[in-house]
Structure formats: C-alpha cells, structure tokens
Amino acid sequence: MKIVIGLITGMISGATPILLAALGGAMTFYAGIFNIAMEGMMLMAAFFAVLGSFLFHSWAMGLLFAVAGSLLLAVIFIFFSVVLKTDEFVTGIALNLFALGTTTYLLRQIFKVKGVFTSKAIVPIPEIHIPLLDQVPFLGPILSGRNLIIYVALVATIYCSWMVFRTRFGLRLRAAGYNPASLDSSGVRTSRIRAQSLLICGVLCGLGGAFLSLGYVTLFAENMTAGRGWISLAAVILVDGNPVGIAVISLIFGFFDGLGLFLQGYRVAPQFTAMVPYVATLVALYLYARRARERSAAIGRRAAGAARIAGPEGGKDE
C-alpha cells in the first residue's frame, strides 16, 4: 500500500510543474502563438524563486520573484513576436538559451557556486494539511499534506477551462488563433489578446518553476527544468490545448517521472530512469501524429466519396 501511495504522490508532484506550464502554453496555443519558450520561463522562475526566498527568508517573496523572472521573458517574447512580428520559433529558442545562460551566470556570480546551490536560508513553499482528511485511509496521505502549489495547479486547471470556454475573454482568445481578421474587425486588437495570453503564460510558468526549486526540491541546479517545458508543449499539442486533457496528460507524464525515481530504489541506473518521461513523450507524439494522419486520410476519403456521388454534372447549374 505504501508503494502505491508513494507512486501516486510522486505522480502528482511530477505532474504539477508540467501542468502549470502546459496551462500557460494552452493560453498561447488558443491565441495562435507557438510558444516554445516555456522551458526558459520555468528555468528563470526556478532561479529567481530561490533568490527571493534566500534573500528575504520568505517563500512568498520567492513566488513573487519567480513570477517576475518568468514575466520578464514573457515581456521580451511579446516585444519580439507580437510587436516586431519576428518568427516565434526562433524567438522561443533564443529565449530558452538566454534563460539557460543567464541563470548559470547569475548562479556563479551571486552564490559563487557551480552546478547546484542549496542553503538552509532557502524557505520552501509549505505543505497544506486539510483537517479531518488526514485521518482518511489511503486518500488522506494522497490528498492532504501536499505542497501549496499542487492545490493551486488544481484550481488553475478548473479556472482555465472555465475561462477559455465560458467567458468573453476566452472567446476572444480563441478568435485570435482561429480567425484574427474577424477579431480585428470587431474592434478588438489581436495583438493585445496575444500579449495578454503570453502574460498569463508567464505567471503560470512562474508558479511551475517556483514549485521545481521551492517545492519539488529546495535548491537550484543548472538547467534543472530538464526538458519539462518541452514536455508541457507536447501535452498542449496532444490535446489541442484542452485544460482538462492537459491535466490528464500531465498526470501520465508525472507517473513516468515518479516511476523513474521509484526504480532508482531498485538499483536501476539513474541515467535510464531519467529517460523514462521523455521516451513516453516521444511515444505520445508518435501516436498523436499517427492519429492526425488517419483523421486527415478519413477526411480525404469522405471528400472523394462526396465528389463521386456528385458526379460530373454536380458542379453545373440546373
């Protein structure tokens, strides 16, 4: 039973940063922005979370610093991609490299260390214990005593789903991606909606990065996001940005991440277990691409069938 509970709690913890970043990516996905800078946003947030917590001895300041660091990259992305209309893919790659170089440089200049920085002065994000639920067998250890950001991620999933499909802003957000010309003609600037989507993405990636360095562990390591931003992007693509679907996909990836850590206890090489979530990502993307091809082929067959039924005279006026 303890093993099952451990796997489930590990799955939830592993899924949380992926889920938060993917929810942010869903906002930009609906707005018509191919945002691959989530990796860099999370990495900047992870570093500044540790910096804020260390300097002020407060996890709340760590959260504020994390969101600020992530928003910095979001603002740069807006300037280049939305204002100057540069290529989104190139801009995202540049921001990811910028974040990696900046955090590595600041780690060595501020903390005078290479690789990993940890200190007793870093205050982690607290765990929340729900009264009475602690005493419930099996569910208690899973649902209670989890990190604050895990509960925030749950609320964010529900809120994002409601916002995208039930609000005026959500309608405009989807219009910015599906039919920007129509949105502009209605008097709402597409560029403004896209900028807002990137700011929302920055906040959510900031929370995800803060969880990595102040919740999942209490330290900062160079490139500690380790591809989670890319996994978040894959989750968005797999479910076409649906927040509930993103939550499910994130849990699946989180399970494989937790499984990798669990297998290390059985003397499985850590290099092998670290591959597990990324292999799962590649398999998922392959299945998605195969499904997309089958769907496209089915549409083509239906169109060809309709053309045959119409016959050679189908296009002529009576």
Salt bridges, closest charged atoms under 4 A:
ASP134 OD2 - HIS129 ND1 3.86
GLU222 OE2 - ARG108 NH2 3.18
ASP257 OD2 - ARG228 NH2 3.66
GLU294 OE2 - ARG290 NE 3.63
GLU313 OE1 - LYS316 NZ 3.46
